[in-house]
Structures are given as C-alpha cells and as structure tokens.
C-alpha cells in the first residue's frame, strides 16, 4: 500500500517520526531591553564622509534584503523632505 516499501516479497512498514514540539521562548525584560539598546554596526548604519552618505546593511537573506529596502526607502524619503 501507500507509504510502504517493498523489498522482494517482503513489505517494510513506513516509519513516521515527528520531532517533539519546541517549548515557547519568552525573553526576560532585561533581555528585551538589551536587544533594544544594542547598536549593531553594519545593520541599517549610515556613515557620513564629508558630503557623501554611505548606507550600510549586511542583509544576506531574502527577508533581510526586503527589510533593508524598506529602511533605505524610508531614510531616502526623510532626507528628501529635510533637504
């Protein structure tokens, strides 16, 4: 039947296994505060060198690249309004 492997005239039953569910993780308040206070160089960082602005982000996954694009669009729009 479906889900069985046949070897010659013998049927080998399909073995199914599911990993146990992960326990929920709830960061403590000091952990949350530490993450909020973290300065992560190379992540949505703007470097000013004279009249030139460098926008730096180490995005390396499709979701982080999308977040980087949103950040850059927001920063560029704010600069246009201020300029």
Beta strands, then each sheet from edge to edge (+ up, - down):
strand 1: 5-7
strand 2: 10-12
strand 3: 45-49
strand 4: 52-56
sheet 1: 1+ 2-
sheet 2: 3+ 4-
end
